[in-house]
Amino acid sequence: MMKVPYLDLKSQYLSLQSDIHEELNKVMESSEFAGGSFVARFEKEFAAFCDCRHAIGVGSGTEALWFSLLALGIGPGDEVITVPNTFIATAEAISFCGAKPVFVDIEEKTYGMDPALLEKAITNKTKAVIPVHIFGHPVHMDPILSIAKAHGLSVIEDACQAHGALYKGKRAGSMGAAGCFSFYPGKNLGAYGEAGAVVTNDPKINAMIRSMRDHGQSKKYYHDVLGWNGRMDGFQGAILSVKLKHLPRWNDQRRRHAHRYTQGLSSLKNVIVPIENKEAQHVYHIYAIRTKDRDTLMQYLQEKGIHCGIHYPIPIHLQKVYSHANHTQGSFPISETCATEFLSLPMYPELTEEQVSYVIDTINDFYRKKKGIQGDL
Ligand SMILES: *Cc1c(COP(=O)(O)O)cnc(C)c1O
């Protein structure tokens, strides 16, 4: 039986092994372990890749979000609008500033923030909006940017799943006041540990976050503002520089696998495949289908050696940690329905043609068998 893991970080490592080892040796020789020139080099390269003036390497995507909010002056009493179908970090960053996360539902086609619902959620306490380029498909940025502008709100893009994605030719992360990236190992651009970055064109945000990630110091042991230890480490900077060169090709490979999945599954009436808007270039960090048979299909695939994921089983407004906000089932119906129906298929550049075919065939087999039993599917 063929095995298709959900992720396969090792095969990518093996394809880069000698370059990675060479760079890691340079870090050890120079002993630039925390921050330093390897991080600075990666920041330059990543800023250029995102068409932004600045990139600031930090410890994680969560920290990138938190620092961006702090740099915009967001704190207690403020509200920040985001979506319920995201990784918890988006909301945590808001809460850790002392602000309140306010949710708006997603639109059903791309699963991104629905701009038509944004205006209604704005109050006189709202300070910022965090659209999330979920799964690697960019959000409808133009309407969000123009609503935000009309109300004097900052836009922070959560681009943690969207390295290299495009919206009307612009890079995800480059359109708001700040764009936040995670280099968690499984992301489209992944470190070998924890790392993240903020990209921005705003010199003030750049200066603030640079200072904040390094204990608020303007020079060593002179602390001007309240800071934190949020530096990227040297090994991660070096590894990310090696890997960034391959990102466009890896994203192309993901897109190719995604198109094959979509072709192979689109005749199934009970499966909704992801779409790509005309003005968007999706980078398929996650290839999620929707089906009412999610749990039985997932089980069936597992028995056939295919491992899937669920992103995410519980929308944030229904998580225990946010129970104090008294959201109920039905508050954000599209996010809630999607949470019960999403199934993430194996997705990484190194998937083989045979593996993709096997996943497609096995899903088709599942529905053929189901039809055999029920007669009318
Ligand atoms: C991964 C992720 C984060 C957090 O990034 P970390 O590097 O794990 O802290 C935030 N938002 C989204 C949408 C993510 O997928």
The ligand as a MOL file (V3000), in Angstrom:
LIG
                    3D

  0  0  0     0  0            999 V3000
M  V30 BEGIN CTAB
M  V30 COUNTS 15 15 0 0 0
M  V30 BEGIN ATOM
M  V30 1 C 1.3310 29.5050 11.6650 0
M  V30 2 C 0.3920 30.6250 11.8200 0
M  V30 3 C 0.5860 31.6330 12.7890 0
M  V30 4 C 1.6230 31.5640 13.8690 0
M  V30 5 O 2.9100 31.3720 13.4810 0
M  V30 6 P 3.9820 30.7200 14.4920 0
M  V30 7 O 5.2760 30.8960 13.7670 0
M  V30 8 O 3.6080 29.3030 14.6930 0
M  V30 9 O 3.9470 31.5000 15.7500 0
M  V30 10 C -0.2860 32.7050 12.7890 0
M  V30 11 N -1.3160 32.7810 11.9260 0
M  V30 12 C -1.5470 31.8250 11.0160 0
M  V30 13 C -2.7070 31.9730 10.0830 0
M  V30 14 C -0.7140 30.7070 10.9470 0
M  V30 15 O -0.9760 29.7420 10.0570 0
M  V30 END ATOM
M  V30 BEGIN BOND
M  V30 1 1 1 2
M  V30 2 1 2 3
M  V30 3 2 2 14
M  V30 4 1 3 4
M  V30 5 2 3 10
M  V30 6 1 4 5
M  V30 7 1 5 6
M  V30 8 2 6 7
M  V30 9 1 6 8
M  V30 10 1 6 9
M  V30 11 1 10 11
M  V30 12 2 11 12
M  V30 13 1 12 13
M  V30 14 1 12 14
M  V30 15 1 14 15
M  V30 END BOND
M  V30 END CTAB
M  END
